[in-house]
Amino acid sequence: FGGTCTLAIVAERRPRFSVDFRRGLSGSLAGALTNGLLHPLDTVKTVRQANRAQFPGTFRTIRRIWQQNGPRGLYGGLGTAMVGAMPSSFVFFGTYEFMKARLQALKPDCSLDERARIHVVSAACGNAASSLIFVPKEMVKQRLQAARVAGVSTGVRQVVSTIVKEHGVRGLYAAYSATIMRNIPTTVLKFLIYEELRLRLAASDESATLRVRSMACGAISGACSSVLMTPLDVVKTRLATGQYAATLGMRRSLVKLATEEGLSGLFAGAKARMVGAALFSAIGLSCYEACKQLLRCEDGANLADAPRGAE
């Protein structure tokens, strides 16, 4: 209740903030909250992808981490995840909404194909921009997660110092190409599904609230996109945690993974990732839409009042 009042007061007292800024702020708040709530699932996914042999199952992994390290094991890197999520989410949603609004203005009444192109371009631009912040944050977070599970005491400063000392500043971006190759297709697919489902659900069920629609569409879009892109996520995790040399690159890393571990290796942690992505998207996108309402920066009009996808 207090947080809702605070956001409403901010929106009331600071009308000089642009709509684009407030949308970015909405994404920032939603990103921090969602990352904090679902961090244990992300830890399980990271640990299983980094060392599948030692952690063969999702629930067994949770039990083992809890038995060995308690809650500290599951919540290693939480602060980095939440703090890092704020600027990267701000940049992503700010860029995504900026591009979407400008492209919509060029052609307000458009077909399914035209809507799809708008969402593809907007999501790709948002992800490319936010990855400059997301990649080093994710690398530090995943190393903290792996260290906590292994029972090693370390902190953000020590992890960053070690990476920079061994590989220079470029070391923080060792997984950049892998992250881009994973995130852009995943994000594009997620927002294609999300935006179209949201339009169709709004047209067919006017009684459903915005929050319910956003949660349902977010869960479906997050689950579908995450499962399909799991192999890229496994490679990204291994590059980020140092299991694969950065010089190996995405393509050769995928070949190495497929050759040595087969389908089970390519889809390691897929179950935890699917559940986590569904929850992340459901909570994150519904929180995002709620924050946009509170900050008075919700969509004025969508690409079309009702889908014309069959045309």
Secondary structure as UniProt FT lines:
FT   HELIX           2..13
FT   TURN            15..16
FT   HELIX           19..37
FT   HELIX           39..50
FT   TURN            52..54
FT   HELIX           58..69
FT   HELIX           71..74
FT   TURN            75..77
FT   HELIX           78..106
FT   HELIX           112..149
FT   TURN            150..151
FT   HELIX           156..167
FT   HELIX           169..173
FT   TURN            174..175
FT   HELIX           176..204
FT   TURN            206..207
FT   HELIX           210..228
FT   HELIX           230..240
FT   TURN            241..242
FT   HELIX           246..248
FT   HELIX           249..266
FT   TURN            267..269
FT   HELIX           270..294
FT   TURN            295..296
FT   TURN            309..310
//
